[in-house]
């Protein structure tokens, strides 16, 4: 069961600033080999309760929040993951269960019981949360990501563009699905993910470009724009 403990900082930048930052970051960090210069596409199916408790917790700015999503990548050899992402204050914890294509299709149809057959405590804890709180698929979010990695620390800097979503087609594997653009045209979400202390070089790059830090959630952005989530 993969588990990640880290901090995550988010910024909104324009295309010119993003290009300049990518150029500077490439002097110290390396491109994620799964995507290269063009990046890769991420598709996530988000689950929530009947009253959208996770969505509302984010809107209300609660200190303790969580999201459950089924995620797939178009990068070669990338696994399918059912993830529980939890945030307490500034600290973030992400745990995941690796699934086969068949298992992922069953999960999106509500067959959470297969998690009970997995070894370890986390899959069973995730089943209990999803089953007892009546989690159901709510929204598919799609975007393109260019990622930079550090060879010496668990640091990632990512640039996400082409954000779009759907609440009408919740089949993550439907290649004919139509997604609608969400968010501001031309804006790029930059995420800085790290454990411990952030590299001073990255701090300087962010400062020079005047990036605006935000508390940004793609799930909340998508559902707010489509007006299917409650304000």
Secondary structure by P-SEA (a helix, b strand, c coil): cbbbbbbbbbbbbcaaaaaaaaaaaaaccccccccccbbbbbbbbbbbcccaaaaaaaaacccccbbbbbbbbccccbbbbbbbbbbcccbbbbbbbbbcaaaaaaaaaccccccccccccaaaaaaaaaaaacccccccccbbbbbbbbccccbbbbbbccccccccccccccccbbbbbcccccbbbbbbbbcccccaaaaaaaaaaccccccccaaaaaaaaaccccc
